[in-house]
Amino acid sequence: MSPLFLFSVLLLCCSAASRSHDFTLCSKLAHWSDVISTPSKYISTQESLRYLHSLPCLNLCFNRTLLPIPRSTPTFKLALILLLAGDVDLNPGPVVRHNIRLATTNIRSIRDKTASLTDLIISKTIDILAVTETWLTPHDTASCIADISPPSYVFHHKPRPIGRGGGVGLLVSKQFKVNLQPSPNYTTFESMCLNISNSCFSGHFICIYRPPGHPANFFEQFQDLLENVITIHSDFYIVGDFNLHLDTPSATTTTFNDILASFDTTQHVNFPTHIHGHHNNSLLLQKHSDTHSCRWLV
């Protein structure tokens, strides 16, 4: 509530005074200094009720000669103030932030960068962080994973089953409900699928890490993944590191973009994400997905 509201009350009183031709009333109204000396730029309705109740102008305006309102209806004054305030809902409930901040990073050993990861999440207020190259193993315990997770976040991950390196995961704020979705195991890339939702949002998130190289059947397997995802959830978000220079024209880039187009899916990262200036990371969304509900960070 702003001083403009208080000024509106004064104008209402002046208007009532002029209609009754009692111009001497204006000199009895609260001074402008009373209005601008309110505690802050915006004050609550409750504070305004206490403040305005003490103003002489309201008492005068509700005089029978100015506004013919029976004194038996004191609630009218309250209703008038609440209507002018404009900050009262029937059932406000908790404030829900609809924008979801989504980010991805190639971390190369998450255990060695826990502090940096926590700083990133807190400073950027990230809700969902996709992580590639976690370098975790199937032998890492639940307590080890809990130590990695920042407060109020849960880390869902899928380690590389054999060999060193690799691994994908999603750090998700506890404000969301998370369900692990079945996902085939592919030989040309690593992936995990989660359904993430809250009271105003639901989406299917797939985190992908494709190691460097040019395996012949990568595009075939990637296309198979998209076919499986569409049968599960109509709105999906694919994030991760494809190790493809998507900003460089080539047969590989053309094939990748053709697959995206065939599934009505678009690439939403159009800025460098690699140390050498290439576009390696991706955010892929179906075109009818709510792109305005997410903010993308890399």
DRENSEPA-446577 format. One record per residue (C-alpha): x, y, z; residue number from 0; residue in three letters. Coordinates in steps of 0.1 Angstrom, whole numbers, plus 5000, padded with zeros to 4 digits. Example, Ala and Ser with C-alpha at 12.3 -4.5 7.8 and 13.67 -1.06 7.14 Angstrom:
! residues 2
<atom><px>5123</px><py>4955</py><pz>5078</pz><n>0</n><res>ALA</res></atom>
<atom><px>5137</px><py>4989</py><pz>5071</pz><n>1</n><res>SER</res></atom>
//
This chain:
! residues 298
<atom><px>5000</px><py>5000</py><pz>5000</pz><n>0</n><res>MET</res></atom>
<atom><px>5014</px><py>5034</py><pz>4990</pz><n>1</n><res>SER</res></atom>
<atom><px>5010</px><py>5070</py><pz>5000</pz><n>2</n><res>PRO</res></atom>
<atom><px>4988</px><py>5073</py><pz>4969</pz><n>3</n><res>LEU</res></atom>
<atom><px>4962</px><py>5053</py><pz>4987</pz><n>4</n><res>PHE</res></atom>
<atom><px>4962</px><py>5077</py><pz>5017</pz><n>5</n><res>LEU</res></atom>
<atom><px>4960</px><py>5106</py><pz>4993</pz><n>6</n><res>PHE</res></atom>
<atom><px>4930</px><py>5090</py><pz>4977</pz><n>7</n><res>SER</res></atom>
<atom><px>4912</px><py>5090</py><pz>5010</pz><n>8</n><res>VAL</res></atom>
<atom><px>4919</px><py>5127</py><pz>5014</pz><n>9</n><res>LEU</res></atom>
<atom><px>4906</px><py>5134</py><pz>4980</pz><n>10</n><res>LEU</res></atom>
<atom><px>4874</px><py>5114</py><pz>4988</pz><n>11</n><res>LEU</res></atom>
<atom><px>4869</px><py>5136</py><pz>5019</pz><n>12</n><res>CYS</res></atom>
<atom><px>4875</px><py>5168</py><pz>4999</pz><n>13</n><res>CYS</res></atom>
<atom><px>4850</px><py>5156</py><pz>4973</pz><n>14</n><res>SER</res></atom>
<atom><px>4824</px><py>5150</py><pz>5000</pz><n>15</n><res>ALA</res></atom>
<atom><px>4831</px><py>5184</py><pz>5014</pz><n>16</n><res>ALA</res></atom>
<atom><px>4827</px><py>5202</py><pz>4981</pz><n>17</n><res>SER</res></atom>
<atom><px>4794</px><py>5184</py><pz>4973</pz><n>18</n><res>ARG</res></atom>
<atom><px>4780</px><py>5197</py><pz>5006</pz><n>19</n><res>SER</res></atom>
<atom><px>4793</px><py>5232</py><pz>4999</pz><n>20</n><res>HIS</res></atom>
<atom><px>4811</px><py>5231</py><pz>5033</pz><n>21</n><res>ASP</res></atom>
<atom><px>4844</px><py>5245</py><pz>5021</pz><n>22</n><res>PHE</res></atom>
<atom><px>4856</px><py>5253</py><pz>5056</pz><n>23</n><res>THR</res></atom>
<atom><px>4861</px><py>5215</py><pz>5060</pz><n>24</n><res>LEU</res></atom>
<atom><px>4892</px><py>5216</py><pz>5039</pz><n>25</n><res>CYS</res></atom>
<atom><px>4911</px><py>5235</py><pz>5065</pz><n>26</n><res>SER</res></atom>
<atom><px>4903</px><py>5208</py><pz>5090</pz><n>27</n><res>LYS</res></atom>
<atom><px>4916</px><py>5179</py><pz>5069</pz><n>28</n><res>LEU</res></atom>
<atom><px>4949</px><py>5162</py><pz>5077</pz><n>29</n><res>ALA</res></atom>
<atom><px>4980</px><py>5181</py><pz>5065</pz><n>30</n><res>HIS</res></atom>
<atom><px>5000</px><py>5166</py><pz>5036</pz><n>31</n><res>TRP</res></atom>
<atom><px>5029</px><py>5162</py><pz>5061</pz><n>32</n><res>SER</res></atom>
<atom><px>5007</px><py>5136</py><pz>5079</pz><n>33</n><res>ASP</res></atom>
<atom><px>5006</px><py>5116</py><pz>5048</pz><n>34</n><res>VAL</res></atom>
<atom><px>5042</px><py>5117</py><pz>5037</pz><n>35</n><res>ILE</res></atom>
<atom><px>5054</px><py>5109</py><pz>5073</pz><n>36</n><res>SER</res></atom>
<atom><px>5040</px><py>5074</py><pz>5070</pz><n>37</n><res>THR</res></atom>
<atom><px>5065</px><py>5048</py><pz>5082</pz><n>38</n><res>PRO</res></atom>
<atom><px>5076</px><py>5036</py><pz>5047</pz><n>39</n><res>SER</res></atom>
<atom><px>5068</px><py>5038</py><pz>5010</pz><n>40</n><res>LYS</res></atom>
<atom><px>5046</px><py>5007</py><pz>5013</pz><n>41</n><res>TYR</res></atom>
<atom><px>5027</px><py>4998</py><pz>5044</pz><n>42</n><res>ILE</res></atom>
<atom><px>5003</px><py>4970</py><pz>5051</pz><n>43</n><res>SER</res></atom>
<atom><px>4965</px><py>4973</py><pz>5052</pz><n>44</n><res>THR</res></atom>
<atom><px>4965</px><py>4967</py><pz>5090</pz><n>45</n><res>GLN</res></atom>
<atom><px>4989</px><py>4995</py><pz>5095</pz><n>46</n><res>GLU</res></atom>
<atom><px>4969</px><py>5018</py><pz>5073</pz><n>47</n><res>SER</res></atom>
<atom><px>4937</px><py>5010</py><pz>5092</pz><n>48</n><res>LEU</res></atom>
<atom><px>4953</px><py>5021</py><pz>5125</pz><n>49</n><res>ARG</res></atom>
<atom><px>4968</px><py>5052</py><pz>5109</pz><n>50</n><res>TYR</res></atom>
<atom><px>4937</px><py>5063</py><pz>5089</pz><n>51</n><res>LEU</res></atom>
<atom><px>4914</px><py>5058</py><pz>5119</pz><n>52</n><res>HIS</res></atom>
<atom><px>4933</px><py>5085</py><pz>5137</pz><n>53</n><res>SER</res></atom>
<atom><px>4930</px><py>5111</py><pz>5108</pz><n>54</n><res>LEU</res></atom>
<atom><px>4904</px><py>5138</py><pz>5116</pz><n>55</n><res>PRO</res></atom>
<atom><px>4893</px><py>5139</py><pz>5079</pz><n>56</n><res>CYS</res></atom>
<atom><px>4877</px><py>5104</py><pz>5080</pz><n>57</n><res>LEU</res></atom>
<atom><px>4857</px><py>5113</py><pz>5111</pz><n>58</n><res>ASN</res></atom>
<atom><px>4845</px><py>5145</py><pz>5094</pz><n>59</n><res>LEU</res></atom>
<atom><px>4837</px><py>5128</py><pz>5061</pz><n>60</n><res>CYS</res></atom>
<atom><px>4815</px><py>5103</py><pz>5079</pz><n>61</n><res>PHE</res></atom>
<atom><px>4794</px><py>5132</py><pz>5094</pz><n>62</n><res>ASN</res></atom>
<atom><px>4757</px><py>5129</py><pz>5085</pz><n>63</n><res>ARG</res></atom>
<atom><px>4757</px><py>5162</py><pz>5068</pz><n>64</n><res>THR</res></atom>
<atom><px>4784</px><py>5151</py><pz>5044</pz><n>65</n><res>LEU</res></atom>
<atom><px>4778</px><py>5114</py><pz>5037</pz><n>66</n><res>LEU</res></atom>
<atom><px>4743</px><py>5102</py><pz>5048</pz><n>67</n><res>PRO</res></atom>
<atom><px>4755</px><py>5069</py><pz>5062</pz><n>68</n><res>ILE</res></atom>
<atom><px>4739</px><py>5055</py><pz>5093</pz><n>69</n><res>PRO</res></atom>
<atom><px>4763</px><py>5054</py><pz>5123</pz><n>70</n><res>ARG</res></atom>
<atom><px>4752</px><py>5018</py><pz>5128</pz><n>71</n><res>SER</res></atom>
<atom><px>4773</px><py>5007</py><pz>5099</pz><n>72</n><res>THR</res></atom>
<atom><px>4809</px><py>5013</py><pz>5110</pz><n>73</n><res>PRO</res></atom>
<atom><px>4821</px><py>4985</py><pz>5089</pz><n>74</n><res>THR</res></atom>
<atom><px>4816</px><py>5007</py><pz>5058</pz><n>75</n><res>PHE</res></atom>
<atom><px>4847</px><py>5026</py><pz>5067</pz><n>76</n><res>LYS</res></atom>
<atom><px>4866</px><py>4994</py><pz>5069</pz><n>77</n><res>LEU</res></atom>
<atom><px>4853</px><py>4982</py><pz>5036</pz><n>78</n><res>ALA</res></atom>
<atom><px>4861</px><py>5015</py><pz>5020</pz><n>79</n><res>LEU</res></atom>
<atom><px>4897</px><py>5014</py><pz>5032</pz><n>80</n><res>ILE</res></atom>
<atom><px>4902</px><py>4977</py><pz>5021</pz><n>81</n><res>LEU</res></atom>
<atom><px>4888</px><py>4984</py><pz>4986</pz><n>82</n><res>LEU</res></atom>
<atom><px>4911</px><py>5014</py><pz>4981</pz><n>83</n><res>LEU</res></atom>
<atom><px>4941</px><py>4994</py><pz>4995</pz><n>84</n><res>ALA</res></atom>
<atom><px>4939</px><py>4968</py><pz>4967</pz><n>85</n><res>GLY</res></atom>
<atom><px>4962</px><py>4944</py><pz>4985</pz><n>86</n><res>ASP</res></atom>
<atom><px>4937</px><py>4920</py><pz>5001</pz><n>87</n><res>VAL</res></atom>
<atom><px>4928</px><py>4887</py><pz>4985</pz><n>88</n><res>ASP</res></atom>
<atom><px>4899</px><py>4864</py><pz>4995</pz><n>89</n><res>LEU</res></atom>
<atom><px>4925</px><py>4836</py><pz>5003</pz><n>90</n><res>ASN</res></atom>
<atom><px>4960</px><py>4848</py><pz>4996</pz><n>91</n><res>PRO</res></atom>
<atom><px>4977</px><py>4816</py><pz>5007</pz><n>92</n><res>GLY</res></atom>
<atom><px>5015</px><py>4811</py><pz>5003</pz><n>93</n><res>PRO</res></atom>
<atom><px>5033</px><py>4830</py><pz>4977</pz><n>94</n><res>VAL</res></atom>
<atom><px>5045</px><py>4807</py><pz>4949</pz><n>95</n><res>VAL</res></atom>
<atom><px>5073</px><py>4816</py><pz>4925</pz><n>96</n><res>ARG</res></atom>
<atom><px>5063</px><py>4804</py><pz>4891</pz><n>97</n><res>HIS</res></atom>
<atom><px>5096</px><py>4809</py><pz>4873</pz><n>98</n><res>ASN</res></atom>
<atom><px>5119</px><py>4779</py><pz>4876</pz><n>99</n><res>ILE</res></atom>
<atom><px>5156</px><py>4785</py><pz>4873</pz><n>100</n><res>ARG</res></atom>
<atom><px>5172</px><py>4756</py><pz>4854</pz><n>101</n><res>LEU</res></atom>
<atom><px>5210</px><py>4753</py><pz>4849</pz><n>102</n><res>ALA</res></atom>
<atom><px>5235</px><py>4727</py><pz>4837</pz><n>103</n><res>THR</res></atom>
<atom><px>5272</px><py>4722</py><pz>4843</pz><n>104</n><res>THR</res></atom>
<atom><px>5300</px><py>4698</py><pz>4834</pz><n>105</n><res>ASN</res></atom>
<atom><px>5316</px><py>4695</py><pz>4868</pz><n>106</n><res>ILE</res></atom>
<atom><px>5343</px><py>4668</py><pz>4863</pz><n>107</n><res>ARG</res></atom>
<atom><px>5342</px><py>4653</py><pz>4898</pz><n>108</n><res>SER</res></atom>
<atom><px>5314</px><py>4666</py><pz>4920</pz><n>109</n><res>ILE</res></atom>
<atom><px>5330</px><py>4655</py><pz>4952</pz><n>110</n><res>ARG</res></atom>
<atom><px>5359</px><py>4679</py><pz>4947</pz><n>111</n><res>ASP</res></atom>
<atom><px>5336</px><py>4709</py><pz>4939</pz><n>112</n><res>LYS</res></atom>
<atom><px>5309</px><py>4707</py><pz>4966</pz><n>113</n><res>THR</res></atom>
<atom><px>5316</px><py>4741</py><pz>4980</pz><n>114</n><res>ALA</res></atom>
<atom><px>5316</px><py>4758</py><pz>4946</pz><n>115</n><res>SER</res></atom>
<atom><px>5284</px><py>4740</py><pz>4936</pz><n>116</n><res>LEU</res></atom>
<atom><px>5267</px><py>4752</py><pz>4967</pz><n>117</n><res>THR</res></atom>
<atom><px>5278</px><py>4788</py><pz>4961</pz><n>118</n><res>ASP</res></atom>
<atom><px>5265</px><py>4786</py><pz>4925</pz><n>119</n><res>LEU</res></atom>
<atom><px>5231</px><py>4773</py><pz>4935</pz><n>120</n><res>ILE</res></atom>
<atom><px>5226</px><py>4799</py><pz>4963</pz><n>121</n><res>ILE</res></atom>
<atom><px>5240</px><py>4829</py><pz>4944</pz><n>122</n><res>SER</res></atom>
<atom><px>5219</px><py>4821</py><pz>4913</pz><n>123</n><res>LYS</res></atom>
<atom><px>5188</px><py>4808</py><pz>4932</pz><n>124</n><res>THR</res></atom>
<atom><px>5188</px><py>4777</py><pz>4910</pz><n>125</n><res>ILE</res></atom>
<atom><px>5159</px><py>4753</py><pz>4914</pz><n>126</n><res>ASP</res></atom>
<atom><px>5171</px><py>4724</py><pz>4892</pz><n>127</n><res>ILE</res></atom>
<atom><px>5208</px><py>4718</py><pz>4883</pz><n>128</n><res>LEU</res></atom>
<atom><px>5218</px><py>4692</py><pz>4857</pz><n>129</n><res>ALA</res></atom>
<atom><px>5253</px><py>4678</py><pz>4863</pz><n>130</n><res>VAL</res></atom>
<atom><px>5274</px><py>4659</py><pz>4839</pz><n>131</n><res>THR</res></atom>
<atom><px>5307</px><py>4640</py><pz>4845</pz><n>132</n><res>GLU</res></atom>
<atom><px>5300</px><py>4635</py><pz>4882</pz><n>133</n><res>THR</res></atom>
<atom><px>5327</px><py>4609</py><pz>4883</pz><n>134</n><res>TRP</res></atom>
<atom><px>5307</px><py>4590</py><pz>4909</pz><n>135</n><res>LEU</res></atom>
<atom><px>5307</px><py>4552</py><pz>4911</pz><n>136</n><res>THR</res></atom>
<atom><px>5281</px><py>4526</py><pz>4919</pz><n>137</n><res>PRO</res></atom>
<atom><px>5300</px><py>4521</py><pz>4952</pz><n>138</n><res>HIS</res></atom>
<atom><px>5294</px><py>4556</py><pz>4966</pz><n>139</n><res>ASP</res></atom>
<atom><px>5272</px><py>4554</py><pz>4996</pz><n>140</n><res>THR</res></atom>
<atom><px>5240</px><py>4573</py><pz>5004</pz><n>141</n><res>ALA</res></atom>
<atom><px>5258</px><py>4593</py><pz>5031</pz><n>142</n><res>SER</res></atom>
<atom><px>5284</px><py>4604</py><pz>5005</pz><n>143</n><res>CYS</res></atom>
<atom><px>5256</px><py>4616</py><pz>4982</pz><n>144</n><res>ILE</res></atom>
<atom><px>5239</px><py>4634</py><pz>5010</pz><n>145</n><res>ALA</res></atom>
<atom><px>5272</px><py>4652</py><pz>5018</pz><n>146</n><res>ASP</res></atom>
<atom><px>5273</px><py>4664</py><pz>4982</pz><n>147</n><res>ILE</res></atom>
<atom><px>5238</px><py>4679</py><pz>4983</pz><n>148</n><res>SER</res></atom>
<atom><px>5234</px><py>4715</py><pz>4994</pz><n>149</n><res>PRO</res></atom>
<atom><px>5208</px><py>4722</py><pz>5022</pz><n>150</n><res>PRO</res></atom>
<atom><px>5172</px><py>4719</py><pz>5010</pz><n>151</n><res>SER</res></atom>
<atom><px>5183</px><py>4700</py><pz>4978</pz><n>152</n><res>TYR</res></atom>
<atom><px>5183</px><py>4663</py><pz>4969</pz><n>153</n><res>VAL</res></atom>
<atom><px>5208</px><py>4649</py><pz>4944</pz><n>154</n><res>PHE</res></atom>
<atom><px>5195</px><py>4622</py><pz>4921</pz><n>155</n><res>HIS</res></atom>
<atom><px>5222</px><py>4606</py><pz>4900</pz><n>156</n><res>HIS</res></atom>
<atom><px>5232</px><py>4577</py><pz>4878</pz><n>157</n><res>LYS</res></atom>
<atom><px>5268</px><py>4567</py><pz>4878</pz><n>158</n><res>PRO</res></atom>
<atom><px>5287</px><py>4552</py><pz>4849</pz><n>159</n><res>ARG</res></atom>
<atom><px>5283</px><py>4515</py><pz>4855</pz><n>160</n><res>PRO</res></atom>
<atom><px>5318</px><py>4505</py><pz>4843</pz><n>161</n><res>ILE</res></atom>
<atom><px>5350</px><py>4524</py><pz>4840</pz><n>162</n><res>GLY</res></atom>
<atom><px>5361</px><py>4558</py><pz>4853</pz><n>163</n><res>ARG</res></atom>
<atom><px>5345</px><py>4592</py><pz>4847</pz><n>164</n><res>GLY</res></atom>
<atom><px>5311</px><py>4600</py><pz>4833</pz><n>165</n><res>GLY</res></atom>
<atom><px>5280</px><py>4600</py><pz>4854</pz><n>166</n><res>GLY</res></atom>
<atom><px>5249</px><py>4623</py><pz>4853</pz><n>167</n><res>VAL</res></atom>
<atom><px>5226</px><py>4637</py><pz>4879</pz><n>168</n><res>GLY</res></atom>
<atom><px>5200</px><py>4664</py><pz>4888</pz><n>169</n><res>LEU</res></atom>
<atom><px>5202</px><py>4685</py><pz>4919</pz><n>170</n><res>LEU</res></atom>
<atom><px>5166</px><py>4694</py><pz>4927</pz><n>171</n><res>VAL</res></atom>
<atom><px>5151</px><py>4717</py><pz>4953</pz><n>172</n><res>SER</res></atom>
<atom><px>5130</px><py>4700</py><pz>4980</pz><n>173</n><res>LYS</res></atom>
<atom><px>5101</px><py>4722</py><pz>4970</pz><n>174</n><res>GLN</res></atom>
<atom><px>5095</px><py>4698</py><pz>4941</pz><n>175</n><res>PHE</res></atom>
<atom><px>5082</px><py>4663</py><pz>4940</pz><n>176</n><res>LYS</res></atom>
<atom><px>5105</px><py>4639</py><pz>4921</pz><n>177</n><res>VAL</res></atom>
<atom><px>5098</px><py>4606</py><pz>4905</pz><n>178</n><res>ASN</res></atom>
<atom><px>5125</px><py>4585</py><pz>4888</pz><n>179</n><res>LEU</res></atom>
<atom><px>5114</px><py>4574</py><pz>4854</pz><n>180</n><res>GLN</res></atom>
<atom><px>5126</px><py>4543</py><pz>4836</pz><n>181</n><res>PRO</res></atom>
<atom><px>5152</px><py>4549</py><pz>4809</pz><n>182</n><res>SER</res></atom>
<atom><px>5169</px><py>4524</py><pz>4786</pz><n>183</n><res>PRO</res></atom>
<atom><px>5207</px><py>4521</py><pz>4788</pz><n>184</n><res>ASN</res></atom>
<atom><px>5224</px><py>4533</py><pz>4757</pz><n>185</n><res>TYR</res></atom>
<atom><px>5260</px><py>4527</py><pz>4746</pz><n>186</n><res>THR</res></atom>
<atom><px>5267</px><py>4561</py><pz>4730</pz><n>187</n><res>THR</res></atom>
<atom><px>5256</px><py>4584</py><pz>4758</pz><n>188</n><res>PHE</res></atom>
<atom><px>5246</px><py>4583</py><pz>4795</pz><n>189</n><res>GLU</res></atom>
<atom><px>5212</px><py>4596</py><pz>4806</pz><n>190</n><res>SER</res></atom>
<atom><px>5187</px><py>4596</py><pz>4834</pz><n>191</n><res>MET</res></atom>
<atom><px>5150</px><py>4607</py><pz>4835</pz><n>192</n><res>CYS</res></atom>
<atom><px>5131</px><py>4624</py><pz>4863</pz><n>193</n><res>LEU</res></atom>
<atom><px>5095</px><py>4637</py><pz>4865</pz><n>194</n><res>ASN</res></atom>
<atom><px>5097</px><py>4669</py><pz>4885</pz><n>195</n><res>ILE</res></atom>
<atom><px>5066</px><py>4688</py><pz>4896</pz><n>196</n><res>SER</res></atom>
<atom><px>5050</px><py>4711</py><pz>4922</pz><n>197</n><res>ASN</res></atom>
<atom><px>5016</px><py>4727</py><pz>4925</pz><n>198</n><res>SER</res></atom>
<atom><px>5020</px><py>4748</py><pz>4894</pz><n>199</n><res>CYS</res></atom>
<atom><px>5045</px><py>4730</py><pz>4872</pz><n>200</n><res>PHE</res></atom>
<atom><px>5052</px><py>4695</py><pz>4859</pz><n>201</n><res>SER</res></atom>
<atom><px>5079</px><py>4684</py><pz>4834</pz><n>202</n><res>GLY</res></atom>
<atom><px>5099</px><py>4654</py><pz>4823</pz><n>203</n><res>HIS</res></atom>
<atom><px>5137</px><py>4662</py><pz>4827</pz><n>204</n><res>PHE</res></atom>
<atom><px>5164</px><py>4641</py><pz>4809</pz><n>205</n><res>ILE</res></atom>
<atom><px>5200</px><py>4648</py><pz>4817</pz><n>206</n><res>CYS</res></atom>
<atom><px>5224</px><py>4635</py><pz>4790</pz><n>207</n><res>ILE</res></atom>
<atom><px>5262</px><py>4632</py><pz>4788</pz><n>208</n><res>TYR</res></atom>
<atom><px>5277</px><py>4622</py><pz>4754</pz><n>209</n><res>ARG</res></atom>
<atom><px>5314</px><py>4615</py><pz>4756</pz><n>210</n><res>PRO</res></atom>
<atom><px>5336</px><py>4629</py><pz>4728</pz><n>211</n><res>PRO</res></atom>
<atom><px>5339</px><py>4609</py><pz>4697</pz><n>212</n><res>GLY</res></atom>
<atom><px>5319</px><py>4600</py><pz>4666</pz><n>213</n><res>HIS</res></atom>
<atom><px>5301</px><py>4567</py><pz>4672</pz><n>214</n><res>PRO</res></atom>
<atom><px>5280</px><py>4558</py><pz>4642</pz><n>215</n><res>ALA</res></atom>
<atom><px>5248</px><py>4549</py><pz>4660</pz><n>216</n><res>ASN</res></atom>
<atom><px>5246</px><py>4579</py><pz>4684</pz><n>217</n><res>PHE</res></atom>
<atom><px>5218</px><py>4596</py><pz>4664</pz><n>218</n><res>PHE</res></atom>
<atom><px>5199</px><py>4563</py><pz>4662</pz><n>219</n><res>GLU</res></atom>
<atom><px>5200</px><py>4559</py><pz>4699</pz><n>220</n><res>GLN</res></atom>
<atom><px>5192</px><py>4595</py><pz>4706</pz><n>221</n><res>PHE</res></atom>
<atom><px>5161</px><py>4593</py><pz>4684</pz><n>222</n><res>GLN</res></atom>
<atom><px>5150</px><py>4562</py><pz>4702</pz><n>223</n><res>ASP</res></atom>
<atom><px>5153</px><py>4581</py><pz>4735</pz><n>224</n><res>LEU</res></atom>
<atom><px>5130</px><py>4609</py><pz>4722</pz><n>225</n><res>LEU</res></atom>
<atom><px>5105</px><py>4584</py><pz>4710</pz><n>226</n><res>GLU</res></atom>
<atom><px>5104</px><py>4568</py><pz>4745</pz><n>227</n><res>ASN</res></atom>
<atom><px>5101</px><py>4602</py><pz>4762</pz><n>228</n><res>VAL</res></atom>
<atom><px>5072</px><py>4614</py><pz>4741</pz><n>229</n><res>ILE</res></atom>
<atom><px>5052</px><py>4583</py><pz>4751</pz><n>230</n><res>THR</res></atom>
<atom><px>5057</px><py>4592</py><pz>4788</pz><n>231</n><res>ILE</res></atom>
<atom><px>5053</px><py>4629</py><pz>4790</pz><n>232</n><res>HIS</res></atom>
<atom><px>5043</px><py>4655</py><pz>4764</pz><n>233</n><res>SER</res></atom>
<atom><px>5063</px><py>4683</py><pz>4780</pz><n>234</n><res>ASP</res></atom>
<atom><px>5100</px><py>4674</py><pz>4783</pz><n>235</n><res>PHE</res></atom>
<atom><px>5133</px><py>4692</py><pz>4789</pz><n>236</n><res>TYR</res></atom>
<atom><px>5165</px><py>4676</py><pz>4778</pz><n>237</n><res>ILE</res></atom>
<atom><px>5197</px><py>4692</py><pz>4793</pz><n>238</n><res>VAL</res></atom>
<atom><px>5233</px><py>4682</py><pz>4793</pz><n>239</n><res>GLY</res></atom>
<atom><px>5265</px><py>4681</py><pz>4774</pz><n>240</n><res>ASP</res></atom>
<atom><px>5264</px><py>4665</py><pz>4739</pz><n>241</n><res>PHE</res></atom>
<atom><px>5300</px><py>4673</py><pz>4730</pz><n>242</n><res>ASN</res></atom>
<atom><px>5288</px><py>4686</py><pz>4696</pz><n>243</n><res>LEU</res></atom>
<atom><px>5298</px><py>4720</py><pz>4683</pz><n>244</n><res>HIS</res></atom>
<atom><px>5263</px><py>4730</py><pz>4675</pz><n>245</n><res>LEU</res></atom>
<atom><px>5274</px><py>4765</py><pz>4663</pz><n>246</n><res>ASP</res></atom>
<atom><px>5297</px><py>4750</py><pz>4636</pz><n>247</n><res>THR</res></atom>
<atom><px>5279</px><py>4739</py><pz>4603</pz><n>248</n><res>PRO</res></atom>
<atom><px>5286</px><py>4702</py><pz>4596</pz><n>249</n><res>SER</res></atom>
<atom><px>5269</px><py>4670</py><pz>4586</pz><n>250</n><res>ALA</res></atom>
<atom><px>5268</px><py>4661</py><pz>4623</pz><n>251</n><res>THR</res></atom>
<atom><px>5251</px><py>4693</py><pz>4633</pz><n>252</n><res>THR</res></atom>
<atom><px>5226</px><py>4691</py><pz>4604</pz><n>253</n><res>THR</res></atom>
<atom><px>5216</px><py>4655</py><pz>4614</pz><n>254</n><res>THR</res></atom>
<atom><px>5212</px><py>4666</py><pz>4650</pz><n>255</n><res>PHE</res></atom>
<atom><px>5190</px><py>4696</py><pz>4641</pz><n>256</n><res>ASN</res></atom>
<atom><px>5169</px><py>4674</py><pz>4617</pz><n>257</n><res>ASP</res></atom>
<atom><px>5161</px><py>4650</py><pz>4646</pz><n>258</n><res>ILE</res></atom>
<atom><px>5151</px><py>4679</py><pz>4668</pz><n>259</n><res>LEU</res></atom>
<atom><px>5128</px><py>4693</py><pz>4641</pz><n>260</n><res>ALA</res></atom>
<atom><px>5112</px><py>4659</py><pz>4635</pz><n>261</n><res>SER</res></atom>
<atom><px>5102</px><py>4657</py><pz>4671</pz><n>262</n><res>PHE</res></atom>
<atom><px>5089</px><py>4693</py><pz>4672</pz><n>263</n><res>ASP</res></atom>
<atom><px>5118</px><py>4702</py><pz>4695</pz><n>264</n><res>THR</res></atom>
<atom><px>5141</px><py>4732</py><pz>4695</pz><n>265</n><res>THR</res></atom>
<atom><px>5175</px><py>4741</py><pz>4709</pz><n>266</n><res>GLN</res></atom>
<atom><px>5173</px><py>4770</py><pz>4733</pz><n>267</n><res>HIS</res></atom>
<atom><px>5210</px><py>4777</py><pz>4739</pz><n>268</n><res>VAL</res></atom>
<atom><px>5224</px><py>4802</py><pz>4714</pz><n>269</n><res>ASN</res></atom>
<atom><px>5255</px><py>4813</py><pz>4733</pz><n>270</n><res>PHE</res></atom>
<atom><px>5289</px><py>4798</py><pz>4740</pz><n>271</n><res>PRO</res></atom>
<atom><px>5291</px><py>4772</py><pz>4767</pz><n>272</n><res>THR</res></atom>
<atom><px>5326</px><py>4758</py><pz>4761</pz><n>273</n><res>HIS</res></atom>
<atom><px>5360</px><py>4771</py><pz>4771</pz><n>274</n><res>ILE</res></atom>
<atom><px>5369</px><py>4776</py><pz>4734</pz><n>275</n><res>HIS</res></atom>
<atom><px>5337</px><py>4794</py><pz>4726</pz><n>276</n><res>GLY</res></atom>
<atom><px>5316</px><py>4765</py><pz>4712</pz><n>277</n><res>HIS</res></atom>
<atom><px>5279</px><py>4756</py><pz>4719</pz><n>278</n><res>HIS</res></atom>
<atom><px>5283</px><py>4722</py><pz>4736</pz><n>279</n><res>ASN</res></atom>
<atom><px>5255</px><py>4723</py><pz>4762</pz><n>280</n><res>ASN</res></atom>
<atom><px>5219</px><py>4720</py><pz>4752</pz><n>281</n><res>SER</res></atom>
<atom><px>5184</px><py>4728</py><pz>4765</pz><n>282</n><res>LEU</res></atom>
<atom><px>5159</px><py>4710</py><pz>4742</pz><n>283</n><res>LEU</res></atom>
<atom><px>5122</px><py>4716</py><pz>4747</pz><n>284</n><res>LEU</res></atom>
<atom><px>5092</px><py>4707</py><pz>4727</pz><n>285</n><res>GLN</res></atom>
<atom><px>5078</px><py>4738</py><pz>4711</pz><n>286</n><res>LYS</res></atom>
<atom><px>5045</px><py>4737</py><pz>4730</pz><n>287</n><res>HIS</res></atom>
<atom><px>5062</px><py>4734</py><pz>4763</pz><n>288</n><res>SER</res></atom>
<atom><px>5060</px><py>4764</py><pz>4786</pz><n>289</n><res>ASP</res></atom>
<atom><px>5093</px><py>4781</py><pz>4778</pz><n>290</n><res>THR</res></atom>
<atom><px>5084</px><py>4811</py><pz>4799</pz><n>291</n><res>HIS</res></atom>
<atom><px>5082</px><py>4790</py><pz>4831</pz><n>292</n><res>SER</res></atom>
<atom><px>5120</px><py>4783</py><pz>4830</pz><n>293</n><res>CYS</res></atom>
<atom><px>5150</px><py>4805</py><pz>4831</pz><n>294</n><res>ARG</res></atom>
<atom><px>5180</px><py>4790</py><pz>4816</pz><n>295</n><res>TRP</res></atom>
<atom><px>5216</px><py>4792</py><pz>4830</pz><n>296</n><res>LEU</res></atom>
<atom><px>5247</px><py>4775</py><pz>4818</pz><n>297</n><res>VAL</res></atom>
//
